[in-house]
Amino acid sequence: MNIDLPGGAYTLREPVTWPAVECRVDAPATSRVVYAAAHVVADPLGDNTPGSPAAVDWDATLRFRRHLWSYGLRVADAMDTAQRNMGLDWAATRELIRRSAAEARAFGDPAELVACGAGTDHAPEAADLDAITAAYAEQLETVQSTGAGIIIMASRQLARVARGPKDYHQVYGKLFGLADRPVILHWLGEMFDPQLAGYWGSRAVPAATEAFLELIHAHAPLVDGVKVSLLDEEHEVGLRAALPAGVRLYTGDDFNYPSLIRSGSHALLGIFDAIAPAAAAALRALDSAEAAGDEADRDRLLAAYDEILAPTVPLSRKIFETPTYNYKTGIVFLAWLNGHQDAFTMVNGAQSARSLTHLAEVFRLADQAGLLADQERAVHRMKALLAVHGR
């Protein structure tokens, strides 16, 4: 099958049939705890122009979460992949948290299946530490009232107001006292959100890391894990080794995730929204490898893990290329190509955040990774998008 893309004709590869789904909500991966950060599906008939309140297609949004659970992946919801701070307002976020947790309850324990972000984005004018703590507390209560797991997101307001590590420790220390279960802390690098530069009290990563670790060691029983999105493999490995026993490192590195997961990181990744079938297959291989008693079997299974994920890396690096924060457009584009939603539209009009040539390359790389579920449908939709752009 051929398609004319910007830059020339492209011949699609032979279709890939992924193994039957064995990683289900009742049989998740055993060697790692893995979350896919999930996107929201915009209502194609709603007013999702820039600056408008988010209009969400709730049926399609929840259907996509069931898709992720069917592959044994947990869902990280109301995070930056769901366009927090980039169009998903607090009213829609609150409803998303409620609906996702309720949907999870139909399959099992919401705390096991979904974790949701609590932040301060509904209080953009918060101007001191008390106001920021109160904003966090409101969102934290919203999350834990649903029974979902808790992710304490990085706060633009705290980054603006804090004068050093002590301010971060003061705010987070109070939040630990409010949480009814161990939480995941989120360190989101400025490539994902420039307004978070200098988080933890310093623009120097070593100093910020020292402050971060001091906080975690002081409250280790209350920390399930830390989600780190700095796109720095060496730093992550060092941080992982320095964490207290029992505190997980959830990689948020969408460039280096295969090697980081292989070497011991757990995962909370936006790219797993787009590559769930490959991620599930790779995790099954990793589970088997770590359970294997024979060294040759272990090496064979680890090689299978590497082989499955290797072609997903160029795709992920393309989707997350600079400016990294526009990666959501590629995630939603692939969901549309794969039939998880009926329209390529996003809240805040974010479908326009990437160029046609960028999206064409995402199409090509997704095909090469075997991640176009139905090539005929994907080609039909890609041709429709090209036609809209006069191609």
Protein Blocks (a to p, Z undefined) as FASTA:
>chain_A
ZZddehiacdddddddddddfbdfklccfkbccdddddddddfkbccbghiacdddfklm
mmmmmmmmmnopacdehifknopailpafklmmmmmmmmmmmmmmnmcfklmpccdddfk
lmmmbcbfklmmmmmmmmmmmmmmnopacdddddfklmmmpgbjklmmmmmmmmmmmpgb
dcddddddfklomklgoihhiablklmmmmmmmmmmmmmmmpnbacddehpaklmmmmmm
mpcehiacddfbfklmmmmmmnopacddfklmmmmmmmmmmmmmmmmmmmpmbfklmmmm
mmmmmmmmmmmmmmmmmmmmccfklmmmmmmmmmmmnopafbdcdehhlmmmpcfklmmm
mmmmmmmnopafblmlmmmmmmmmmmmnoZZ
